[in-house]
Amino acid sequence: MRVVTWNLWWRFGPWAERQKAILAVLRELRPDVVGLQEVWSTDDGGDLATWLAGELGLHCAFAPSGAPERWQRRIADDTVGIGNAVLSRWPVTERAALRLPAPGDVDDGRLVLYARLDAPGHPVPFFTAHLNSGGGASAVRRDQAAALVDFVAAHRHGTAFPPVVTGDFNARPESPEVRLLRAGRLHDAWDHADPAAPAATWDAANPYIPNPPVPGARIDYVHVGPAAAGGLGAVRAVRLAGDHPVDGVWPSDHAAVVADLDDGRAVNAPGRPGW
């Protein structure tokens, strides 16, 4: 099973051109499931995730933020919303969203979206989250990570497939908030990547990164619970995608993380039927 997580940088920058670049990257990856953050929506009912799902032939679940006002002020447009989304090759049979805790002065509606996927053989409990940003927000993110761990525990039942937790955590791997996820038995898929492979999902090479940049920062993750019997859910490979321009356009200010997981089928490699 190919899993992708990607922060799509909302409606910032040349968003219309970036929309096409995002689609091109996902079309090439041919993912089974995608966790998306900073997905835009509009007052007329449209949203980027639904458009992507239609173009890619995937199912879609979208959860809008309940507090988009801080975001809207940044682009001076109160008609554009923001949220998280899941795109899936398989139907979504169950979904729920949790607004993550934050003090009022920094609360901009961050959330986690849960979607249960009707994958062959074993339903997949899939989550995508977006934690608060800012160098001084570690304590807020720790509270949010704790809420996320509890939310995952409440929805991981009824299947042998381990929970898959994706998202932009705005924190480095050694941070207390990411360590808290490990304490909740959610393991960083990147531990299975080639140690020499580029790892930064927020990279100084990307012109959309704010100045001064934070070079080499990996803040986007695929976390997976312990593999089940026979290796079900085990991480087989991890890499980056969307980390270079497409026809001269950078798709986002974040790179995507791509993880291939063992889904119990006879062939688990790119190029197999269904990929």
Beta strands, then each sheet from edge to edge (+ up, - down):
strand 1: 2-7
strand 2: 33-42
strand 3: 59-64
strand 4: 80-88
strand 5: 92-99
strand 6: 111-117
strand 7: 124-130
strand 8: 164-168
strand 9: 187-188
strand 10: 220-224
strand 11: 235-241
strand 12: 256-261
sheet 1: 3+ 4- 2+ 1+ 12- 11+
sheet 2: 5+ 6- 7+ 8+ 10- 9+
end
